[in-house]
């Protein structure tokens, strides 16, 4: 069975959407699992479960993330698809889950996940989606809070502005939003133009004056 190539599509959707990236990944991963299950494409399901582990982390559920990552590890051993946990983004998810839980708790969750049947792990992932709380903001801007009427920023530009005001670099903002640094650079240029300022420092000052952060 030919593998479904979804990686670039998911990232393009994340980059182009004005919705929080975690929400986009949550929706797309659920749909991907359903399609890949119907077609029997195991590697694609594994990557989708890895995306859901990332969603679990972003919604304060690191134990569930560790479970899912451990289940992926066991599935890798069974299938020989060793590229999933070697993927850069998945490796970052593993590192973030370990940092959130600590070594002992992470290892316990990982090993518990390894003991799950793969079908049970998928069911746990899908059930976790139903229990996932609203995705909270990760910076000073309130999700969905509009910019002042005379400053027409998109939702994504508001996100970038909030992170910019925390003195993050383009690369750091890109990692936070799961987009490329070039995309962030384009957003920053648009923000500076719309705010009518010359640099990031002036943008941060104007944002503070207008209560955007």
C-alpha positions, 0 to 999 in steps of 0.5 A, a space after each residue: 500500500 502506498 504511503 499517504 504524503 501528508 506532512 507538507 500538507 499539514 504544515 501548509 495548513 498550519 502556516 496558512 490558517 489563522 486558527 491556533 496551530 494546535 487546533 489545526 493539527 488536532 483536526 487534521 490528525 483525527 481525519 488523517 487517522 480515519 483515512 489511513 486506518 481505512 487504507 491500512 497505512 500504518 506509518 501515516 497513522 504513526 505520524 498522526 498519533 505523534 501530532 496528537 502527542 504534540 497537541 496533548 503537550 500544548 493542552 497540559 496533558 504531558 502524561 498522555 503525550 508520553 503514553 502515545 510516544 511510547 506506543 509509537 516506539 513499540 509500533 516502530 519496533 513491530 513494523 520497522 518504520 524507524 523514521 517516525 521517532 527520528 523525525 525532528 519535530 517528533 524528537 522535539 515532542 519527546 524532549 518537551 514531554 520529558 522536560 514537562 514530566 521529568 525523567 522518572 514520570 516520563 519513563 513511566 508514561 513511555 513504558 506504559 504506552 509501550 505496553 498498549 496494544 496499537 489499536 488501544 493506543 489509537 483509541 486513547 488518542 482519539 478519546 483524548 481529543 474529546 476530552 481536550 480542554 480549550 487550547 489556552 494562549 501561550 503569550 499575552 494576547 488573548 485568543 480571539 481578541 481583536 486588534 484595535 479597529 484601526 489596526 487590521 491585523 490577522 489572527 496569526 499576525 496578532 500571535 506573531 506580535 505577541 511573541 515578538 513582544 516577548 523578544 523572541 527571534 524569528 527562529 524561536 517564533 517559527 518553532 513556537 508556531 510550527 512554521 518556517 522562519 521565512 513565514 515569520 519574517 513575512 508576518 513581521 514585515 506585514 505587522 511593521 507595515 500595518 502598524 506604521 513602525 520601523 522596527 520590532 521595538 517600536 512595534 512592541 511599544 505600540 502594541 503595549 499602548 493599544 493593550 495588545 499584550 
